[in-house]
Amino acid sequence: MSAQVLNNLIGNAVKLSPPGSLVEVRLSRGEGRVAVAVDQGPGVPPDEPERGLEGAWPRS
């Protein structure tokens, strides 16, 4: 996972969360892979994974 994707995921969660919200970032690894979970914010739509490469987009 590139630094740009991580930056966008976390940045979007922060920008799109209600004021005073907590943005939680969890990392885990196993079987040669790393998983990242960001809670809060609307997330990347499952049918549009390429949006993780974009900057912030408006909520739907």
C-alpha positions as CSV (number, residue, x, y, z in Angstrom):
1,M,0.0,0.0,0.0
2,S,1.4,3.3,-1.0
3,A,1.9,6.3,1.3
4,Q,-0.5,8.2,-0.9
5,V,-3.3,5.7,-0.3
6,L,-2.8,5.8,3.5
7,N,-2.6,9.6,3.5
8,N,-5.9,9.8,1.5
9,L,-7.7,7.2,3.7
10,I,-6.7,8.9,6.9
11,G,-7.1,12.5,5.5
12,N,-10.5,11.8,4.2
13,A,-11.7,10.3,7.5
14,V,-10.5,13.4,9.3
15,K,-11.9,15.9,6.8
16,L,-15.3,14.2,6.5
17,S,-15.9,13.3,10.1
18,P,-18.1,15.5,12.3
19,P,-16.2,18.0,14.5
20,G,-14.9,16.4,17.7
21,S,-15.0,12.9,16.2
22,L,-12.3,10.3,17.0
23,V,-10.6,8.8,13.9
24,E,-9.2,5.3,14.8
25,V,-6.5,3.7,12.6
26,R,-5.7,0.1,13.1
27,L,-2.9,-1.9,11.5
28,S,-2.5,-5.6,11.5
29,R,-0.3,-8.0,9.7
30,G,-0.2,-11.7,8.8
31,E,0.6,-14.1,6.0
32,G,2.9,-11.5,4.3
33,R,0.1,-8.8,4.2
34,V,-0.7,-5.7,6.1
35,A,-4.3,-4.6,6.7
36,V,-5.4,-1.0,7.5
37,A,-8.7,-0.1,9.0
38,V,-9.8,3.5,9.4
39,D,-13.0,4.0,11.4
40,Q,-15.1,7.2,11.0
41,G,-15.6,9.1,7.8
42,P,-17.7,7.5,5.0
43,G,-15.0,5.2,3.6
44,V,-14.3,4.2,0.0
45,P,-17.3,2.8,-1.8
46,P,-16.7,-1.0,-2.3
47,D,-17.4,-0.7,-6.0
48,E,-15.0,2.2,-6.5
49,P,-11.6,1.1,-4.9
50,E,-9.7,3.5,-7.2
51,R,-11.2,6.4,-5.2
52,G,-8.6,5.6,-2.5
53,L,-6.1,7.2,-4.8
54,E,-8.1,10.5,-4.9
55,G,-8.1,13.4,-2.5
56,A,-11.2,14.1,-0.4
57,W,-14.5,13.8,-2.1
58,P,-17.9,15.1,-0.9
59,R,-20.2,12.8,1.1
60,S,-23.1,11.4,-0.8
